[in-house]
């Protein structure tokens, strides 16, 4: 990251309205008078006027100065980042009057439900310092987090650099979401696999050149990005592979020894930047939202618009998670703030990356149920089950952590 709020109504009452009245009194009204005492000094006989002591003046001034200094200190910037629940947006709806997802070249369908991406609002970065008051509020709130700024924002980076990085991540996320969604729906998405570099220390270093176009591995053609992964899944780490690349108008054979990734898959040691040939024109406009964490919800929105089935079927489902072109859902930051934001905006279901489930347990708002997902296909099946009212058996983060 409860029902829709309703306007309060005021029922008429049969009780009479009692207007305030001023009753006359029988007590006499006394006018102030000055009686003649035979003295020419009007103050004679009056009680003496108390003089304010220097000590009282000094104490009052000290208290005033202390209050001003305390107010200033509370507002002074501190080296902390404060993360709060941010706004949410329905990917099936509009942002500032513009559809968040626009699709051309294919028939689209309306939905009665909502698929909400969630965000985190943060202070403590360049140009947006946190105050002591903001940090104190975060410490007292179960839905906010205050931590050293260097753990959240890159050091010595300007706000423009941070914005640029977030925008680049957003663009990449939107492309991956589009490819994953179309692939999930059975579309073929051709791709040109361009070598963007090599991993230092790998056997590929010095053998591949930046700009090489990868066309085959061990003689197996690579027409799209998924075929690259599928082919490499059949390779045992440590084995040699023969990669065919198109370089300067010629096909070149490159033999490299693979290594093992952290999850045990074989790697050639190259960085691939695919250029996709989309069979459907998809435009995503999320306004000023940046970063990669909305990828899963973008993909679900595309699937929903391109299928006649009303997946959400009137339900409000929020979620988060990065996504790659193969539809793998990845972990994100700020899950607790996102849960709170989803609940605040009416969601009753939340899709969370399985890698974030450990942070979810014990921090779920009442009335919100969290479903764990690891792929776009699982997320799609979850939304369909929620819309159909058959979601009781979906795997939840809370069940996993109990």
matplotlib code that plots the C-alpha trace (Angstrom):
import matplotlib.pyplot as plt

x = [0.0, -12.5, -15.3, -15.7, -16.3, -19.8, -21.0, -22.4, -26.1, -27.9, -31.4, -34.1, -35.1, -38.5, -37.1, -37.8, -34.9, -34.2, -33.0, -30.8, -32.6, -31.6, -34.0, -34.7, -33.3, -34.7, -31.3, -30.6, -28.0, -25.2, -23.7, -20.1, -19.9, -17.2, -18.3, -16.8, -14.4, -13.2, -9.8, -8.4, -6.5, -8.7, -6.2, -6.3, -7.8, -7.4, -5.4, -1.7, -0.6, 1.6, 4.8, 6.3, 9.6, 12.7, 12.9, 9.4, 10.4, 13.6, 11.8, 9.1, 11.6, 13.7, 10.6, 9.7, 13.2, 13.3, 10.0, 11.2, 14.5, 12.6, 10.3, 13.2, 15.1, 12.1, 12.0, 15.8, 16.8, 18.3, 20.3, 17.4, 15.2, 11.5, 9.3, 5.5, 2.6, 2.4, -0.4, -1.8, -3.1, -5.5, -3.6, -6.9, -7.9, -6.5, -3.8, -4.6, -7.2, -4.9, -5.3, -2.5, -2.3, -3.1, -3.2, -3.4, -3.4, -5.6, -9.1, -9.3, -12.0, -13.3, -13.1, -15.3, -12.4, -9.3, -5.7, -3.7, 0.0, 1.4, 4.1, 6.2, 6.6, 10.1, 12.0, 15.7, 17.0, 18.8, 16.4, 13.8, 15.4, 13.6, 12.8, 13.1, 9.3, 9.0, 11.4, 9.5, 6.2, 7.8, 9.0, 5.5, 3.7, 3.5, 3.3, 6.3, 10.0, 12.9, 16.5, 19.8, 19.5, 22.6, 20.6, 17.9, 19.5, 22.8, 25.4, 26.6, 23.9, 21.9, 18.1, 18.3, 20.5, 18.1, 15.1, 16.9, 17.7, 14.1, 12.8, 15.2, 14.1, 10.4, 10.9, 12.7, 10.0, 7.3, 9.0, 9.5, 5.9, 4.7, 6.8, 5.9, 2.1, 2.1, 4.1, 1.7, -1.2, 0.5, 1.9, 5.3, 7.6, 10.7, 13.8, 17.3, 19.8, 22.5, 25.6, 26.0, 29.2, 30.9, 31.4, 35.0, 36.9, 34.6, 35.8, 33.6, 35.8, 37.8, 35.9, 32.6, 32.4, 29.9, 27.2, 27.5, 24.1, 23.6, 21.8, 22.4, 23.9, 25.2, 23.4, 20.0, 18.5, 17.5, 14.5, 13.4, 14.6, 12.8, 14.7, 18.0, 17.0, 15.5, 18.6, 21.0, 18.8, 19.9, 23.6, 25.5, 27.7, 31.3, 30.5, 31.7, 29.1, 29.5, 27.7, 27.0, 27.1, 26.5, 29.4, 30.1, 28.0, 29.5, 28.6, 31.3, 31.6, 32.6, 33.4, 33.2, 33.3, 30.2, 30.1, 27.4, 25.0, 23.8, 20.8, 22.9, 22.2, 24.9, 26.1, 28.2, 29.4, 27.8, 25.3, 22.4, 20.3, 17.3, 15.5, 11.9, 9.6, 6.2, 3.3, 0.9, 1.5, 1.4, 1.9, 2.2, 1.9, 2.2, 2.7, 5.6, 5.9, 9.3, 11.2, 10.7, 8.4, 5.1, 6.1, 3.9, 0.8, 1.5, 1.7, -1.6, -3.3, -2.2, -3.4, -6.8, -7.3, -6.5, -8.7, -12.5, -12.7, -13.3, -10.5, -10.9, -14.7, -15.4, -12.7, -10.0, -6.6, -3.3, 0.1, 3.8, 6.9, 9.5, 9.1, 11.5, 10.7, 10.2, 7.5, 9.6, 8.4, 11.2, 11.4, 10.9, 11.4, 8.9, 6.4, 4.9, 4.2, 2.7, 0.4, -0.8, -1.4, -3.3, -5.6, -6.1, -7.3, -9.8, -7.9, -9.0, -6.4, -2.6, -0.2, 3.3, 6.6, 7.3, 10.8, 9.1, 6.9, 9.2, 8.6, 4.9, 4.1, 2.9, 2.4, -0.8, -3.6, -6.9, -9.2, -6.3, -5.3, -1.8, -1.2, 2.4, 3.4, 6.7, 5.6, 3.2, 1.2, 0.7, -0.4, -2.9, -4.3, -4.6, -6.6, -8.9, -9.6, -10.2, -12.7, -14.4, -14.7, -12.6, -9.4, -9.6, -6.9, -4.4, -1.0, -0.7, 2.4, 0.9, 0.3, 3.9, 5.2, 3.0]
y = [0.0, -0.2, 1.2, 4.4, 7.3, 8.7, 12.3, 12.8, 13.6, 15.7, 14.3, 16.8, 16.8, 17.2, 19.0, 22.7, 25.1, 27.1, 30.6, 32.2, 34.9, 37.5, 37.5, 40.8, 40.9, 42.4, 43.3, 47.0, 48.2, 50.2, 53.1, 53.9, 57.2, 59.4, 60.7, 63.8, 63.2, 66.7, 65.8, 67.3, 64.1, 61.6, 58.7, 59.3, 56.3, 53.9, 50.7, 51.1, 50.0, 46.9, 47.5, 44.7, 43.5, 43.4, 39.6, 39.1, 41.0, 39.1, 35.7, 36.6, 37.7, 34.5, 32.4, 34.2, 33.9, 30.2, 29.6, 31.3, 29.4, 26.1, 26.9, 27.7, 24.6, 22.4, 23.7, 23.5, 20.9, 17.6, 14.9, 12.5, 11.2, 10.9, 8.6, 9.0, 7.4, 9.1, 9.4, 6.5, 6.4, 4.1, 2.8, 2.2, 5.9, 9.3, 11.6, 15.3, 14.5, 12.3, 8.5, 6.9, 4.0, 4.6, 1.7, 2.0, -0.8, -3.2, -3.3, -2.2, -2.8, -0.8, -2.0, -1.5, -2.0, -0.1, -1.1, 1.4, 2.0, 3.3, 5.8, 7.1, 10.8, 11.5, 14.5, 14.7, 14.9, 17.9, 20.9, 19.1, 18.9, 17.2, 19.1, 17.9, 18.2, 15.9, 13.4, 13.4, 12.8, 9.9, 8.3, 8.5, 7.2, 3.5, 4.3, 6.7, 6.0, 8.3, 7.1, 8.7, 10.5, 8.7, 5.4, 6.8, 9.4, 9.1, 11.3, 14.4, 14.0, 17.0, 17.0, 17.2, 14.1, 12.2, 13.3, 12.2, 8.8, 8.3, 9.3, 6.8, 4.1, 4.9, 4.8, 1.5, 0.1, 1.2, -0.6, -3.8, -3.7, -3.3, -6.2, -8.4, -7.7, -8.4, -11.6, -12.7, -12.2, -14.3, -11.5, -12.0, -9.1, -9.2, -7.6, -6.6, -7.7, -5.1, -5.6, -2.5, -3.7, -6.5, -7.4, -6.6, -9.8, -12.0, -14.1, -11.9, -8.8, -8.0, -10.4, -8.5, -5.0, -2.4, -2.3, -6.0, -7.4, -10.9, -13.1, -16.7, -18.9, -22.3, -22.0, -21.3, -18.1, -15.3, -13.4, -11.9, -11.3, -14.3, -16.7, -15.4, -16.4, -19.7, -20.6, -19.7, -21.6, -24.8, -24.0, -25.3, -22.6, -23.1, -24.5, -22.7, -21.1, -19.9, -16.6, -15.2, -11.4, -9.1, -6.7, -4.0, -5.8, -9.3, -12.3, -13.1, -16.2, -15.5, -18.3, -17.5, -19.5, -18.9, -18.2, -18.7, -16.0, -15.8, -17.9, -20.5, -19.5, -19.5, -16.0, -14.9, -11.7, -9.3, -6.5, -6.6, -3.5, -4.9, -2.7, -4.0, -3.9, -3.5, -5.1, -2.7, 1.0, 1.5, 4.9, 5.3, 8.7, 8.7, 12.4, 13.3, 9.8, 8.3, 5.1, 1.5, 0.2, 0.7, -1.7, -4.6, -2.4, -0.9, -4.4, -5.5, -2.3, -3.2, -6.8, -5.5, -3.0, -5.6, -8.4, -8.4, -10.0, -7.5, -8.8, -6.5, -6.5, -3.5, -4.2, -1.8, -3.6, -1.8, -3.2, -2.6, -4.3, -3.9, -5.9, -7.1, -7.9, -11.6, -10.7, -11.3, -9.2, -7.7, -6.1, -2.4, 0.1, 1.8, -1.1, 0.0, 3.5, 2.0, -0.2, 2.7, 4.8, 2.0, 1.6, 5.3, 5.5, 2.7, -0.5, -3.7, -5.9, -5.4, -7.2, -7.3, -8.9, -12.0, -10.6, -7.8, -10.1, -10.0, -6.2, -6.6, -8.9, -6.9, -3.7, -4.4, -1.8, -3.3, -4.2, -4.7, -8.1, -8.6, -11.2, -12.3, -12.5, -13.2, -13.0, -11.1, -14.3, -14.8, -11.2, -11.5, -14.7, -13.0, -10.0, -12.4, -14.4, -11.2, -10.0, -13.3, -13.5, -16.7, -15.2, -16.8, -19.3, -16.8, -16.9, -14.0, -12.4, -12.6, -16.3, -16.8, -14.9, -16.4]
z = [0.0, 4.1, 2.4, 0.4, 2.8, 2.8, 3.5, 7.0, 7.1, 9.7, 10.6, 11.6, 15.2, 16.8, 19.8, 19.9, 19.3, 22.5, 21.8, 24.4, 26.3, 28.9, 31.8, 33.6, 37.1, 40.2, 41.5, 41.2, 38.8, 40.5, 38.6, 39.5, 41.4, 42.9, 46.3, 47.6, 50.4, 50.8, 49.3, 46.2, 45.4, 43.5, 44.2, 48.0, 49.7, 46.6, 47.0, 46.1, 42.5, 42.5, 40.6, 38.4, 39.7, 37.6, 38.3, 36.8, 33.7, 33.3, 33.8, 31.2, 28.7, 29.2, 28.7, 25.5, 24.1, 25.1, 23.3, 20.1, 20.2, 20.7, 17.7, 15.5, 16.6, 15.8, 12.3, 11.7, 9.0, 10.3, 8.5, 8.4, 5.6, 6.5, 4.5, 4.6, 2.7, -0.7, -3.2, -5.1, -8.7, -10.5, -13.6, -15.3, -14.8, -15.5, -14.1, -14.5, -17.1, -19.2, -19.3, -17.4, -20.0, -23.6, -26.1, -29.9, -32.4, -30.4, -29.0, -25.4, -22.8, -19.8, -16.2, -13.2, -10.7, -9.7, -9.9, -7.8, -7.9, -4.6, -3.8, -0.9, -0.1, 1.3, 2.7, 3.5, 0.0, -1.6, -1.6, 0.6, 4.1, 7.0, 10.2, 13.8, 14.0, 10.9, 12.4, 15.7, 13.9, 12.0, 15.3, 16.7, 13.6, 12.8, 9.0, 8.7, 8.9, 9.9, 9.1, 8.2, 4.9, 3.4, 3.6, 1.3, -0.9, -2.8, -1.2, -3.1, -5.7, -6.8, -6.9, -10.7, -10.8, -8.5, -10.7, -13.8, -12.3, -11.2, -14.6, -16.4, -14.0, -14.7, -18.5, -18.3, -16.0, -18.4, -21.3, -19.3, -18.1, -21.7, -22.9, -20.0, -20.4, -24.1, -23.6, -20.9, -23.4, -26.0, -28.3, -29.9, -29.1, -31.3, -29.9, -31.1, -28.4, -28.3, -26.2, -23.9, -22.2, -20.4, -16.7, -15.6, -14.8, -16.9, -19.8, -22.1, -21.3, -24.5, -26.6, -27.1, -28.3, -27.3, -30.1, -31.0, -31.8, -30.2, -32.7, -31.5, -28.8, -29.6, -32.9, -31.3, -32.8, -30.5, -32.0, -28.6, -25.1, -23.6, -26.0, -24.6, -21.1, -22.1, -24.0, -21.1, -18.7, -20.6, -20.0, -17.0, -15.3, -16.2, -19.7, -22.8, -25.2, -28.7, -29.2, -32.7, -32.9, -35.8, -35.9, -38.5, -41.1, -40.4, -38.3, -35.7, -33.5, -29.9, -27.5, -23.8, -20.5, -18.4, -14.7, -12.1, -10.9, -7.3, -8.1, -9.9, -13.5, -16.2, -17.2, -20.2, -18.5, -21.0, -20.5, -22.9, -23.8, -25.8, -28.4, -28.6, -31.6, -30.0, -31.8, -30.0, -29.3, -25.5, -23.8, -20.1, -18.5, -14.7, -14.2, -11.9, -10.4, -10.8, -10.0, -11.0, -8.3, -10.3, -13.0, -11.9, -11.6, -15.1, -16.5, -14.8, -16.2, -19.7, -19.3, -18.0, -20.8, -23.5, -22.2, -22.3, -18.9, -16.1, -13.9, -10.8, -11.1, -8.9, -6.3, -5.4, -5.6, -4.9, -5.4, -6.0, -7.4, -10.0, -13.2, -15.9, -19.5, -18.5, -16.0, -12.8, -9.9, -7.7, -4.3, -3.6, -0.8, 1.5, 1.7, 5.0, 3.8, 0.6, 2.6, 4.6, 1.5, -0.2, 2.8, 3.1, -0.6, -0.3, -1.3, 0.4, -1.4, -1.8, -4.1, -2.6, -3.9, -2.0, -1.2, 0.8, 2.9, 5.9, 6.2, 5.8, 8.7, 11.7, 9.7, 7.7, 8.3, 9.5, 6.5, 4.1, 2.9, 1.4, -1.3, -2.1, -5.8, -7.6, -11.3, -13.4, -14.1, -10.4, -10.0, -12.9, -11.4, -8.0, -9.5, -11.3, -8.1, -6.2, -8.8, -8.9, -5.1, -4.9, -3.3, 0.1, -0.8, -2.2, -0.5, 1.9, 3.5, 6.9, 6.6, 5.5, 8.4, 11.1]

ax = plt.figure().add_subplot(projection="3d")
ax.plot(x, y, z, "-o")
ax.set_aspect("equal")
plt.show()
